[in-house]
Amino acid sequence: MNNERKLRTLRRSAWVGLIFLTLAVAGCFRPAIPISMSPNYPVDVFYENQQPDRPFMELEWLEYKEEVPLADQQKPQKGRMVKRGNNIEQKDLLLARLTMQAKKMGADALIAVRYQYYSSATVHGYSMRGMAVKYQKEREVGQ
């Protein structure tokens, strides 16, 4: 019986050690693709399915577009299209450019923001579009 109790204690210790090791390794894990945790832009950003909770006045549609030739690593290889599209950092940079445009024109927010990517056999391109808006002051709303 005494040996059985020691064996149980040893098994519990092994499980506790395994759990501790798993948590320690998981705490050091860093994803291969950085995940954007809502960068700080100079104006508020609302995507297609979102709206500000304040009244606003539409100013102008803004759009940033670019089309570039495919790099060698992006060209079809053995019938497969590889390494296409933009990563999250590139998309954040596009949105930063668009929000800077909006800020320069006096906007408080961008609404209906939409990202679009396309690709062909020789080029790839993308666009980001949004409506620049100015929030209305409370006095303006009541008048």
Order of alpha helices (4+ residues) and beta strands (2+ residues): alpha-beta-beta-alpha-beta-beta-alpha
